Amino acid sequence: MVKQKTILYVEDSLAMLLTAGMQLERAFPGYHIVLSVGRQDTFSKIESGKIKLEEIALVCTDGRLAEGSKGWEVAEDLVSRGFTGPLLYTSETKIPNGKEVLYLEVGVDKCGDGLIEAIKRHI
């Protein structure tokens, strides 16, 4: 069994991505924090080996992402590839009906204590 040690954070706002990334690195020093801006970026990192699907402990996604993608599309793609870990939704963008079941928590703060506490509940 592979030890799951990666937190994947998917957000299109560069300022938010970098802020959350620094906070996650401080709060979870034993984890590899991988930042991504969208669906294509996420899966190119998986296909290149930068992210190993079996090592992802938790994923946070925004609603609207770069490349015109949506967070729930990233979640669906990860699940279809075999990801079974927790997914957290960090956006105020309404999730289409039926997609909310992909997430353990919806409306999680994008950064700060709210994000850190939500992640701690699930890893």
HELIX and SHEET records of a PDB file:
HELIX    1   1 LEU A   14  ALA A   27  1                                  14    
HELIX    2   2 ARG A   39  SER A   48  1                                  10    
HELIX    3   3 LEU A   53  GLU A   55  5                                   3    
HELIX    4   4 GLY A   71  SER A   80  1                                  10    
HELIX    5   5 GLU A  100  LEU A  102  5                                   3    
HELIX    6   6 ASP A  113  HIS A  122  1                                  10    
SHEET    1   A 5 HIS A  32  SER A  36  0                                        
SHEET    2   A 5 THR A   6  VAL A  10  1                                        
SHEET    3   A 5 ILE A  56  THR A  61  1                                        
SHEET    4   A 5 LEU A  87  TYR A  89  1                                        
SHEET    5   A 5 GLU A 105  VAL A 106  1                                        
END                                                                             
